[in-house]
Amino acid sequence: MVIASSSSSVRPINNTLFPRSHFLSRQSQFRPPLHFSPTTFRSTVRASSAVVLERDSIIQPDNISEVEFFACPVCFEPLTRKGPPGFNLPAIYRSGFKCKKCNKSFSSKNIYLDLTITAGTKAYTEYKPARTELFRSPIVSFLYERGWRQNFNHRGFPGPEEEFKMAQEYFKPAEGGVLVDASCGSGLFSRKFAKSGTYSKVIALDFSENMLRQCYDFIKNDHTILSTNFALVRADVSRLPFTSSSIDAVHAGAALHCWPSPSNAVAEINRILRSGGIFVGTTFLRVTSSTPEVLRPFIQQTTQGGYSYFTEEEIKDLCTTCGLINYTSKVQQSFIMFSAEKP
């Protein structure tokens, strides 16, 4: 990891350098997160590794503006933003977001922006299927890049570096645009997309609070990412908080089989993509070319471990049924990378 050295042009992040959003009172509990709640994995940032940014990029007056692509997950109206300008973690953290139509407010906590429908609820609690709740666990979030993801290689996944290169080939038409890494997990690919310099903005999006915290833990001392146009957003893939036709590229690595409703998710991805926008995903296939014909009818009637695995034909049918075109795919054992385009 790269830790920026101190000089006259850099200062530690603190409350002085971040003017407080008027959406937050003086008694607000939102503070730059030096540690997380005791109910989650504790991640303390020591003074020796404090995040540093260019001072000139931080000290900016608060302003009110309509956000370019963030939308209310309730009514999909564009959000207004009040706070320091800039599309980076510190600026977004110090900002408040509000829907002009339904008057719902959204803010950041623990460095990610919560744009779920249930953001801000006090008494109501909602649980997702077990496969979704599993990845909200702090233990799974911690282990994801420390052994969990490496096991995918046994099923034909070529590995993060090769998968990233393959995805970049598909995303060539979207270079210079806005990329959303949906179901980003701990940000394994989000970080690669951000550091590539290929995109104007990269949004790491996941429903799991602990996955987003783990992503921040990986980048908190990486000045290259902290100073780039990068955001951490909590959202439901079946209710994406973006205006229609505002996103150039959507990536979903090893995610399709985890989604409660893949059809709702792919339909949402189609909605937010611009014309010509690219969707790239990877997942595990339920059957492969090596699966004996006599076993296929039985395998097709079951799911494994609560996950929804599909065939090549089903994934293509899903994408085209949801309005995407120019479907293509690459298969290696149980691994499939597929791509489709918004007309």
C-alpha positions as CSV (number, residue, x, y, z in Angstrom):
1,M,0.0,0.0,0.0
2,V,1.1,3.6,-0.7
3,I,1.2,6.1,2.2
4,A,1.6,9.6,1.1
5,S,4.5,11.5,2.8
6,S,3.7,14.7,4.6
7,S,4.6,18.0,3.0
8,S,3.3,21.5,2.9
9,S,0.6,20.4,0.4
10,V,-0.8,17.6,2.4
11,R,-2.6,17.4,5.8
12,P,-4.3,14.7,7.8
13,I,-8.0,14.4,7.3
14,N,-9.9,16.0,10.2
15,N,-13.0,17.9,11.0
16,T,-11.3,21.2,10.4
17,L,-10.6,20.4,6.8
18,F,-14.1,19.1,6.2
19,P,-16.8,21.7,6.6
20,R,-19.8,20.0,8.1
21,S,-22.9,19.6,5.9
22,H,-25.9,21.6,6.9
23,F,-27.9,18.4,6.7
24,L,-26.1,17.3,9.9
25,S,-26.6,19.0,13.2
26,R,-23.8,19.9,15.7
27,Q,-24.9,16.9,17.7
28,S,-24.6,14.6,14.7
29,Q,-23.0,11.2,15.4
30,F,-21.3,11.1,12.0
31,R,-17.6,11.4,12.4
32,P,-14.6,10.3,10.3
33,P,-14.5,6.6,11.3
34,L,-11.4,5.9,13.3
35,H,-12.9,2.6,14.3
36,F,-16.0,0.6,13.6
37,S,-18.8,-0.5,15.9
38,P,-18.0,-3.2,18.5
39,T,-20.6,-5.4,16.8
40,T,-18.4,-5.6,13.7
41,F,-14.8,-6.2,13.1
42,R,-12.8,-3.4,14.8
43,S,-10.5,-1.6,12.4
44,T,-8.5,1.1,14.1
45,V,-6.6,3.7,12.1
46,R,-3.4,4.7,13.9
47,A,-2.0,8.2,13.6
48,S,1.0,6.8,11.7
49,S,-1.2,5.6,8.9
50,A,-3.7,8.5,8.8
51,V,-5.3,9.2,5.4
52,V,-3.9,12.2,3.7
53,L,-5.1,14.2,0.7
54,E,-4.2,17.3,-1.2
55,R,-5.3,20.2,1.0
56,D,-6.5,22.2,-2.0
57,S,-8.8,19.3,-3.0
58,I,-10.5,19.3,0.4
59,I,-11.0,22.9,1.5
60,Q,-14.0,23.9,-0.6
61,P,-17.1,25.8,0.4
62,D,-20.3,23.9,0.8
63,N,-22.7,24.1,-2.1
64,I,-26.0,22.7,-3.1
65,S,-26.2,20.9,-6.4
66,E,-28.2,18.2,-8.2
67,V,-26.2,15.0,-8.3
68,E,-25.2,13.8,-11.8
69,F,-26.5,10.2,-11.4
70,F,-27.3,9.3,-7.8
71,A,-31.1,8.8,-7.5
72,C,-33.5,8.1,-4.7
73,P,-34.1,4.3,-4.4
74,V,-37.8,5.0,-3.5
75,C,-38.9,7.2,-6.5
76,F,-35.7,7.3,-8.7
77,E,-35.7,11.1,-8.7
78,P,-32.2,12.7,-8.8
79,L,-30.8,13.5,-5.4
80,T,-29.6,17.0,-4.4
81,R,-26.3,17.2,-2.6
82,K,-25.2,19.7,0.1
83,G,-21.6,19.7,1.1
84,P,-18.0,20.1,-0.3
85,P,-17.7,19.3,-4.0
86,G,-15.7,16.5,-5.4
87,F,-16.4,12.8,-6.1
88,N,-14.1,11.1,-3.6
89,L,-14.6,9.4,-0.2
90,P,-13.9,12.3,2.1
91,A,-16.1,14.8,0.1
92,I,-19.0,12.4,-0.2
93,Y,-18.7,11.5,3.5
94,R,-19.0,15.2,4.4
95,S,-22.1,15.7,2.2
96,G,-25.8,15.2,2.8
97,F,-28.1,13.9,0.0
98,K,-31.8,14.5,-0.3
99,C,-34.7,13.6,-2.6
100,K,-36.7,16.7,-3.6
101,K,-39.8,14.6,-4.4
102,C,-40.2,12.3,-1.4
103,N,-38.0,14.4,1.0
104,K,-36.0,11.3,2.1
105,S,-32.5,12.1,3.3
106,F,-29.3,10.0,2.9
107,S,-25.9,10.3,4.4
108,S,-22.7,8.5,4.8
109,K,-21.6,6.5,7.9
110,N,-18.5,4.4,8.3
111,I,-17.3,6.0,5.1
112,Y,-20.0,4.5,2.7
113,L,-23.1,6.2,1.4
114,D,-26.2,4.3,2.3
115,L,-28.7,4.5,-0.6
116,T,-31.0,1.6,0.4
117,I,-34.7,2.1,0.8
118,T,-34.4,1.2,4.5
119,A,-31.6,3.8,5.1
120,G,-32.5,5.8,8.2
121,T,-35.1,3.4,9.6
122,K,-35.2,3.2,13.4
123,A,-37.5,0.3,14.3
124,Y,-38.0,-1.6,11.1
125,T,-35.5,-4.4,10.3
126,E,-35.5,-6.3,7.0
127,Y,-33.6,-9.6,6.3
128,K,-32.6,-11.0,2.9
129,P,-32.3,-14.7,1.9
130,A,-29.6,-16.6,3.7
131,R,-27.1,-16.4,0.8
132,T,-27.4,-12.6,1.0
133,E,-27.2,-12.4,4.8
134,L,-24.1,-14.6,4.8
135,F,-22.0,-11.9,3.1
136,R,-23.1,-9.3,5.6
137,S,-21.2,-11.3,8.3
138,P,-18.0,-9.6,9.4
139,I,-16.2,-13.0,9.4
140,V,-17.0,-13.8,5.8
141,S,-16.2,-10.2,4.8
142,F,-12.8,-10.4,6.5
143,L,-12.1,-13.8,4.9
144,Y,-13.3,-13.1,1.4
145,E,-9.9,-12.1,0.0
146,R,-8.0,-14.1,2.6
147,G,-8.9,-17.6,1.3
148,W,-12.6,-17.6,0.3
149,R,-12.1,-16.1,-3.2
150,Q,-9.0,-18.2,-3.9
151,N,-11.1,-21.4,-3.8
152,F,-12.9,-20.3,-6.9
153,N,-9.9,-21.4,-8.9
154,H,-10.9,-25.0,-8.4
155,R,-14.1,-24.4,-10.4
156,G,-12.3,-22.8,-13.3
157,F,-12.1,-19.1,-12.3
158,P,-8.8,-17.9,-13.9
159,G,-7.9,-15.6,-11.0
160,P,-8.5,-11.9,-10.3
161,E,-5.7,-10.5,-12.6
162,E,-6.8,-12.5,-15.6
163,E,-10.5,-11.8,-14.9
164,F,-9.8,-8.1,-14.7
165,K,-8.0,-8.2,-18.1
166,M,-10.9,-10.0,-19.6
167,A,-13.4,-7.6,-18.2
168,Q,-11.3,-4.6,-19.4
169,E,-11.5,-6.0,-23.0
170,Y,-15.3,-6.1,-22.8
171,F,-15.4,-2.6,-21.3
172,K,-13.4,-0.9,-24.0
173,P,-16.4,0.9,-25.4
174,A,-17.1,2.4,-21.9
175,E,-13.6,3.9,-21.4
176,G,-13.8,7.3,-19.9
177,G,-17.2,6.7,-18.5
178,V,-18.8,5.9,-15.1
179,L,-18.4,2.3,-13.9
180,V,-20.5,0.6,-11.2
181,D,-19.0,-2.5,-9.6
182,A,-22.2,-4.1,-8.4
183,S,-22.0,-6.7,-5.5
184,C,-18.4,-5.5,-5.2
185,G,-17.7,-7.5,-2.0
186,S,-14.5,-6.3,-0.4
187,G,-13.7,-4.3,-3.5
188,L,-11.3,-6.7,-5.1
189,F,-12.2,-5.5,-8.6
190,S,-13.3,-2.0,-7.6
191,R,-9.8,-1.2,-6.6
192,K,-8.4,-2.5,-9.9
193,F,-10.9,-0.5,-11.9
194,A,-10.1,2.7,-9.9
195,K,-6.4,2.3,-10.2
196,S,-6.5,1.6,-13.9
197,G,-7.4,5.2,-14.6
198,T,-9.7,3.9,-17.4
199,Y,-12.9,5.4,-16.0
200,S,-14.0,8.9,-15.0
201,K,-15.7,7.6,-11.8
202,V,-15.8,4.1,-10.1
203,I,-18.6,3.2,-7.7
204,A,-18.1,0.2,-5.4
205,L,-21.6,-1.0,-4.6
206,D,-22.7,-3.7,-2.3
207,F,-25.6,-4.5,0.1
208,S,-23.2,-5.8,2.8
209,E,-22.1,-3.1,5.3
210,N,-19.2,-5.2,6.4
211,M,-18.0,-5.8,2.8
212,L,-17.9,-2.1,2.3
213,R,-16.0,-1.5,5.5
214,Q,-13.6,-4.2,4.5
215,C,-13.1,-2.4,1.2
216,Y,-12.3,0.8,3.0
217,D,-9.9,-1.0,5.2
218,F,-8.0,-2.1,2.1
219,I,-7.8,1.4,0.7
220,K,-7.6,3.7,3.7
221,N,-3.8,4.2,3.2
222,D,-3.8,4.1,-0.6
223,H,-3.5,7.7,-1.7
224,T,-4.0,6.7,-5.3
225,I,-7.5,5.5,-4.7
226,L,-8.4,8.1,-2.0
227,S,-7.6,11.0,-4.4
228,T,-9.4,9.5,-7.4
229,N,-13.1,9.7,-8.3
230,F,-14.1,6.7,-6.2
231,A,-17.2,6.1,-4.0
232,L,-18.5,3.4,-1.6
233,V,-22.2,2.9,-1.8
234,R,-24.6,0.6,0.0
235,A,-27.5,-0.4,-2.3
236,D,-29.8,-3.2,-3.3
237,V,-29.0,-4.5,-6.8
238,S,-32.7,-4.9,-7.4
239,R,-33.3,-1.2,-6.6
240,L,-30.2,0.6,-8.0
241,P,-29.9,4.2,-6.8
242,F,-29.1,5.8,-10.2
243,T,-31.0,7.8,-12.7
244,S,-32.0,5.9,-15.9
245,S,-29.5,5.9,-18.7
246,S,-26.7,7.4,-16.5
247,I,-24.1,4.7,-16.2
248,D,-21.6,3.5,-18.9
249,A,-20.5,0.2,-17.4
250,V,-21.7,-2.3,-14.8
251,H,-19.5,-5.1,-13.5
252,A,-20.8,-8.0,-11.3
253,G,-18.1,-10.5,-10.4
254,A,-19.2,-13.8,-9.0
255,A,-22.5,-12.3,-8.1
256,L,-25.4,-13.5,-10.3
257,H,-25.9,-16.7,-8.3
258,C,-26.1,-14.8,-5.0
259,W,-28.9,-12.3,-6.1
260,P,-32.3,-13.0,-4.6
261,S,-33.9,-12.1,-8.0
262,P,-31.5,-12.1,-10.9
263,S,-34.2,-11.0,-13.3
264,N,-35.0,-7.9,-11.3
265,A,-31.3,-7.1,-11.0
266,V,-30.5,-7.4,-14.7
267,A,-33.6,-5.4,-15.5
268,E,-32.3,-2.7,-13.2
269,I,-28.9,-2.8,-14.8
270,N,-30.5,-2.3,-18.2
271,R,-32.4,0.7,-16.8
272,I,-29.4,2.5,-15.5
273,L,-27.1,1.9,-18.5
274,R,-26.7,4.4,-21.2
275,S,-27.4,3.4,-24.8
276,G,-24.3,1.4,-25.7
277,G,-23.4,0.7,-22.1
278,I,-21.8,-2.6,-21.2
279,F,-22.7,-5.2,-18.6
280,V,-20.1,-7.8,-17.7
281,G,-20.6,-10.5,-15.1
282,T,-19.1,-13.8,-13.9
283,T,-20.7,-16.7,-12.1
284,F,-20.6,-20.5,-11.7
285,L,-22.4,-22.6,-14.2
286,R,-24.8,-25.3,-13.0
287,V,-23.8,-27.7,-15.7
288,T,-20.9,-27.7,-18.1
289,S,-20.0,-29.4,-21.4
290,S,-18.4,-32.2,-19.3
291,T,-21.6,-32.9,-17.3
292,P,-23.0,-36.3,-18.3
293,E,-26.3,-36.0,-20.2
294,V,-28.0,-38.5,-17.8
295,L,-27.3,-36.2,-14.8
296,R,-28.4,-32.9,-16.3
297,P,-32.1,-33.2,-15.7
298,F,-31.5,-33.9,-12.0
299,I,-29.0,-31.1,-11.6
300,Q,-31.3,-28.6,-13.3
301,Q,-34.0,-29.2,-10.8
302,T,-31.9,-28.3,-7.8
303,T,-29.9,-25.4,-6.4
304,Q,-26.6,-25.9,-4.4
305,G,-26.1,-24.4,-1.0
306,G,-29.0,-21.9,-1.4
307,Y,-27.4,-20.3,-4.5
308,S,-29.0,-20.1,-7.9
309,Y,-26.8,-21.6,-10.6
310,F,-27.7,-21.3,-14.3
311,T,-26.7,-22.8,-17.6
312,E,-25.1,-20.9,-20.4
313,E,-28.5,-20.8,-22.3
314,E,-30.4,-19.5,-19.2
315,I,-27.9,-16.6,-18.7
316,K,-28.2,-15.6,-22.3
317,D,-32.0,-15.8,-22.1
318,L,-32.0,-13.7,-19.0
319,C,-30.0,-10.9,-20.5
320,T,-32.0,-10.8,-23.8
321,T,-35.3,-11.0,-22.0
322,C,-34.3,-8.0,-19.9
323,G,-33.6,-6.0,-23.1
324,L,-29.9,-6.4,-23.5
325,I,-28.3,-7.2,-26.9
326,N,-25.0,-8.5,-28.3
327,Y,-24.6,-11.2,-25.7
328,T,-21.3,-13.0,-25.7
329,S,-19.5,-15.3,-23.2
330,K,-16.3,-17.2,-22.4
331,V,-16.4,-20.5,-20.5
332,Q,-13.8,-22.4,-18.6
333,Q,-15.0,-25.4,-16.6
334,S,-17.8,-24.0,-14.3
335,F,-16.6,-20.4,-14.8
336,I,-18.4,-18.1,-17.2
337,M,-17.8,-14.5,-18.1
338,F,-20.6,-13.0,-20.1
339,S,-21.2,-9.6,-21.6
340,A,-24.2,-7.8,-23.0
341,E,-25.0,-4.3,-24.3
342,K,-27.8,-1.7,-23.7
343,P,-29.4,-1.0,-27.1
